[in-house]
Amino acid sequence: MRALVVDDSRTMRRIVGATLNDLGFETQEAENGAAALALLEAGLEVDLACIDWNMPVMDGLELVTRLRATREWRAITLMMVTTESEQEKIVRALAAGAHEYLLKPFAPEALRDKLDLLGMLPQPAGGAA
């Protein structure tokens, strides 16, 4: 499975990316929503996007809205990974089309649990015996 990590913080992109890599994802990074859209428009295909809310150029909520408005990207599972903890913002993100919402800071297990809830954990090679 492939994931796109969208966050203006290089450190957060590395943390989220490393956690996803440990779970079996191939990851790509973008520093804001506009950069993420450019990657997708250039043909990048992903199953999951982990998106920060507060970013310059294009914030996470606008990115979620744009992805949901474009037919070829509607199948991407979207997870907000942000410090925005206000209930109203969580509701807005979910209403815009995000599937899940994970608050920073988080333990790697919390991200894994959200992905498990979404049925997004890659299956080990070889399958069941």
C-alpha positions as CSV (number, residue, x, y, z in Angstrom):
1,M,0.0,0.0,0.0
2,R,1.1,3.5,-0.7
3,A,0.7,6.6,1.6
4,L,1.2,10.3,1.1
5,V,2.2,12.3,4.2
6,V,1.3,16.0,4.0
7,D,2.7,18.2,6.7
8,D,4.7,21.5,6.7
9,S,6.9,20.1,9.5
10,R,9.8,18.0,8.1
11,T,10.1,16.3,11.5
12,M,6.4,15.3,11.5
13,R,6.7,14.0,7.9
14,R,9.6,11.8,9.0
15,I,7.8,10.6,12.2
16,V,4.5,9.8,10.4
17,G,6.4,8.4,7.4
18,A,8.6,6.1,9.5
19,T,5.6,4.8,11.4
20,L,3.8,4.0,8.1
21,N,7.0,2.4,6.7
22,D,7.2,0.2,9.8
23,L,3.6,-0.9,9.1
24,G,4.5,-1.8,5.5
25,F,3.5,1.3,3.6
26,E,5.5,2.9,0.8
27,T,5.5,6.6,1.6
28,Q,5.8,9.9,-0.3
29,E,5.9,13.3,1.3
30,A,4.5,16.8,0.5
31,E,5.0,20.0,2.6
32,N,1.6,21.4,2.0
33,G,-1.7,20.7,0.2
34,A,-0.7,22.4,-3.0
35,A,2.4,20.2,-3.2
36,A,0.3,17.1,-2.5
37,L,-2.1,18.0,-5.3
38,A,0.8,18.5,-7.7
39,L,2.1,15.0,-6.9
40,L,-1.3,13.5,-7.5
41,E,-1.8,15.5,-10.7
42,A,1.6,14.2,-11.9
43,G,0.2,10.6,-11.5
44,L,1.1,9.6,-8.0
45,E,-1.3,6.9,-6.8
46,V,-1.9,6.4,-3.1
47,D,-4.3,4.5,-0.9
48,L,-3.9,6.7,2.1
49,A,-3.1,10.4,2.8
50,C,-2.2,11.6,6.3
51,I,-2.9,15.3,6.3
52,D,-2.0,18.1,8.8
53,W,-4.5,20.9,9.1
54,N,-2.3,24.0,9.6
55,M,0.0,24.5,6.6
56,P,0.9,27.4,4.4
57,V,-0.2,27.7,0.7
58,M,-3.1,25.2,1.1
59,D,-4.2,23.9,4.5
60,G,-5.4,20.4,5.2
61,L,-9.1,21.1,5.2
62,E,-8.9,22.7,1.7
63,L,-6.9,19.7,0.5
64,V,-9.5,17.2,1.9
65,T,-12.2,19.3,0.2
66,R,-10.4,19.3,-3.2
67,L,-9.6,15.6,-3.0
68,R,-13.3,14.7,-2.4
69,A,-14.4,17.0,-5.2
70,T,-12.2,15.1,-7.8
71,R,-13.5,11.8,-8.9
72,E,-10.2,10.1,-9.5
73,W,-9.1,10.8,-5.9
74,R,-12.3,10.0,-4.0
75,A,-11.1,6.4,-3.2
76,I,-8.1,7.7,-1.2
77,T,-8.5,7.2,2.5
78,L,-7.9,10.5,4.3
79,M,-6.7,10.8,7.9
80,M,-6.2,14.2,9.5
81,V,-3.1,14.1,11.7
82,T,-3.1,17.4,13.5
83,T,-2.9,19.4,16.8
84,E,-6.4,20.8,16.1
85,S,-8.4,19.3,19.0
86,E,-11.6,21.5,18.9
87,Q,-14.7,19.4,18.4
88,E,-16.0,21.8,15.8
89,K,-12.8,21.4,13.7
90,I,-13.0,17.6,14.0
91,V,-16.6,17.7,12.8
92,R,-15.7,20.0,9.9
93,A,-12.8,17.7,8.8
94,L,-15.0,14.6,8.9
95,A,-17.9,16.4,7.1
96,A,-15.5,17.5,4.4
97,G,-14.6,13.9,3.8
98,A,-11.8,12.8,6.1
99,H,-12.2,9.2,7.3
100,E,-10.4,9.6,10.6
101,Y,-8.8,12.2,12.9
102,L,-5.6,11.6,14.9
103,L,-4.3,14.2,17.4
104,K,-0.6,15.1,17.7
105,P,1.4,14.1,19.6
106,F,0.5,10.5,19.2
107,A,2.1,7.1,19.9
108,P,2.8,4.9,16.9
109,E,0.3,2.4,18.2
110,A,-2.4,5.1,17.9
111,L,-1.7,5.5,14.2
112,R,-1.7,1.7,13.8
113,D,-5.0,1.4,15.7
114,K,-6.7,4.1,13.4
115,L,-5.4,2.3,10.3
116,D,-6.7,-1.1,11.7
117,L,-10.1,0.5,12.3
118,L,-10.1,1.7,8.6
119,G,-9.0,-1.7,7.3
120,M,-5.8,-0.1,6.0
121,L,-3.1,-2.3,7.5
122,P,-1.1,-4.0,4.7
123,Q,-1.3,-7.8,4.9
124,P,1.9,-9.7,5.4
125,A,3.3,-11.5,2.3
126,G,2.3,-15.1,2.0
127,G,-1.1,-14.7,3.7
128,A,-2.5,-17.2,6.2
129,A,-1.2,-20.8,6.4
